[in-house]
Amino acid sequence: MSSEDLEKYEAEMELQLYREYRDVVGLFSYVVETERRFYLTNHVDLQPRSTDNGEMYFEVTMQDAWVWDMYRPARFVKNVRVVTFKDVNVEEITKADLEIPPHNSSS
């Protein structure tokens, strides 16, 4: 397999993943971003923790999540637990964010 074939395959996989994301995003209430993954979920718990020497880290647990990862054969996961020293971003998805603006036919 040439590098061009590999790039084409990865581009096709990324497009397929985006289409799947577009189809499922309306089922979820939260977007969770970590340094390694992007998740959609309806249940998220983010807990700041500290080590014995005072370093801060985060423990994130999610239930019934979808994970953006083109190399996973199954992107729906029942339970997820992430422990990280990096930033974690949790955003609530508003349904208005998912609506396509109406097309103005007078233009």
Buried (B, 14 or more C-beta within 10 A) or exposed (E): EEEEEEEEEEEEEEEEBEEBBEEEBEEBBBBBBBEEBBBBBEEBEBEEEEEEEEEEBBBBBBEBBBBBBBEEEEBEBEEBEBEBEEEBEBEEBEEEEEEEEEEEEEE
